[in-house]
Amino acid sequence: MIRTGALRILVFALVIVVLLAPATAGASNKRTSEFRVIRQLRTTTWHWQNVMGVSRTPARHKALAVSSTKYRRWVLTLWQKRVTRVQRLARGVPHRSQWLCIHRGEGAWNAQTGNGYYGGLQMNLSFQRSYGGYLLSVKGTANHWGPYEQMWVAERAFKSGRGFYPWPNTARSCGLI
């Protein structure tokens, strides 16, 4: 038989657990939500770094294991700043105006004309594999890529020494060759 004092302590402990359970669950959900946002920000940063051909920002996975709210929020803010910076850099495509001129002569950014060329810069699969292999594996053909992604792939070809020659007619009409 349980003594009355022990029973009172047990009932008191149960009441405390029941009252604190929602608060603890809320904190856990908030932490999980922050982890999810950190992962998404990291993924976005690394995506654009891959597209631009720059080295990936290193990450310690400590943020996902640390229980300190202050540290997690610091890491969250850090990745938000990194995403903002990398997206700003992504919009600064070298030769942007030249790529836009070529695009005007080639087609819509989501063009899939059935002739083996895709996207606003009309890239064939061999070109996409050579200069945009990462995007091809992640998003499929160039007609599924955004305009800046397509321009960065074209820029990679340009920097490799091909210049604007993969687009001989439109580059000529733009005065590039």
PEZITA-V94563 format. One record per pair of residues at least 24 apart in sequence whose ideal C-beta (glycine too) atoms are under 10 Angstrom apart, sorted by the first residue. I is the first residue (numbers start at 1). J is the second residue. If there is no record, write none. Layout:
i: <I,I>
j: <J,J>
This chain:
i: <27,27,30,30,31,31,31,31,34,34,34,34,34,34,34,35,35,35,35,35,35,37,37,37,37,38,38,38,38,38,38,38,38,39,39,39,40,40,41,41,41,41,41,41,41,41,41,41,42,42,42,42,43,43,44,44,44,44,44,45,45,45,45,45,45,45,45,45,46,46,47,47,47,47,47,47,47,47,48,48,48,48,48,48,48,48,48,48,48,48,49,49,49,49,50,50,50,50,50,50,51,51,51,51,51,51,51,51,51,51,51,51,51,51,51,51,52,52,52,52,52,52,52,52,52,52,53,53,53,53,53,53,53,54,54,57,57,57,87,90,90,90,90,90,91,91,92,93,93,93,93,93,93,93,93,94,94,94,94,94,95,95,95,95,95,95,95,95,96,96,96,96,97,98,98,98,98,98,98,98,98,98,98,99,99,99,99,99,99,99,99,99,99,99,99,100,100,100,101,101,101,101,101,101,101,101,102,102,102,102,102,102,102,102,102,102,102,103,103,103,103,103,103,103,104,104,104,105,105,105,105,105,105,105,106,106,106,107,108,109,109,109,109,109,109,109,109,109,109,110,110,110,110,110,110,111,111,112,112,112,112,113,117,117,117,118,118,118,118,118,119,119,119,119,119,119,119,119,119,120,120,120,120,120,120,121,121,121,121,121,121,121,121,121,121,122,122,122,122,123,123,123,123,123,123,124,127,127,127,127,127,128,130,130,130,130,131,131,131,131,131,131,131,131,132,132>
j: <67,69,69,72,64,67,69,72,63,64,69,72,73,75,76,63,64,65,72,75,76,72,76,79,80,63,64,72,75,76,78,79,80,63,64,79,79,83,75,76,77,78,79,80,81,82,83,84,75,79,82,83,79,83,79,82,83,86,87,79,80,81,82,83,84,85,86,87,82,86,83,86,90,134,135,138,139,149,82,83,85,86,87,88,89,90,91,148,149,152,82,86,89,90,133,134,135,138,149,152,86,90,132,134,135,138,145,146,148,149,150,151,152,153,155,156,86,89,90,92,93,148,149,152,155,156,131,134,152,153,155,156,159,86,89,82,85,86,148,146,148,149,151,152,148,151,148,147,148,149,150,151,152,154,155,151,152,155,158,159,151,154,155,158,159,163,164,176,147,148,151,155,174,151,154,155,158,164,167,171,174,175,176,147,148,150,151,152,154,155,158,164,167,174,176,147,151,174,164,167,170,171,173,174,175,176,151,154,164,166,167,169,170,171,173,174,176,147,150,151,154,167,170,174,170,173,174,167,169,170,171,172,173,174,167,169,170,143,143,142,143,144,145,146,147,148,149,150,151,142,143,144,145,146,147,142,143,141,142,143,144,143,141,142,143,142,143,144,145,150,143,144,145,146,147,149,150,153,154,145,146,147,150,151,154,145,147,150,151,153,154,157,166,167,170,150,166,167,170,150,153,154,157,166,167,166,153,154,157,162,166,153,156,157,160,162,155,156,157,158,159,160,162,166,156,157>
